[in-house]
Amino acid sequence: MKFETSKADIEFKNQVESCELSASDFNHRAHLRLAYIYLAETNPDQSAELMRETLNRFLIHNGVDPSKYHETITKAWILAVHHFMNKTGNSNSADDFIDRNPEMLDKNIMMTHYSAEVLFSDQARAEFVQPDLDPIPKHGE
């Protein structure tokens, strides 16, 4: 499968990584877009690391308490985007991919995989915790 990024995707990634993008513009769709871009460039583990580094730098730059970062939500969304990429097949940009998978725009979809007690725990904020309700599908499922 071929997952391409557009020139606009690369510009977006550069804006986020350099903290030039406004915090108010970094919404759920922007998170999905960045996850897709990283996954188009590398594997899920490396993508999760890039996302962690970028989000923490972005939080600090924008004066947001770094404790707002949530490891389980970040990695779970990387895994979910990866699943949808493999399910959907070829995409020529992050926008194309997201438009073909609108169910990902539901920020609360993780609540079908995690109970609130687990997802919003201190442990889940600090380290990745596996879903307790329904596993996030892996490639090929």
Buried (B, 14 or more C-beta within 10 A) or exposed (E): EEBEBBEEBEEBBEBBBEBEBEEEEBEEBBBBBBBBBBBBBEEBEEBBBBBBEBBBBBBEEEEBEEEEBBBBBBBBBBBBBBBBBBEBEEBEBBBBBBEEBEEBEEBEEBEEBBEEEBBEBEEBBEEBBEBEEEEBBEEEE
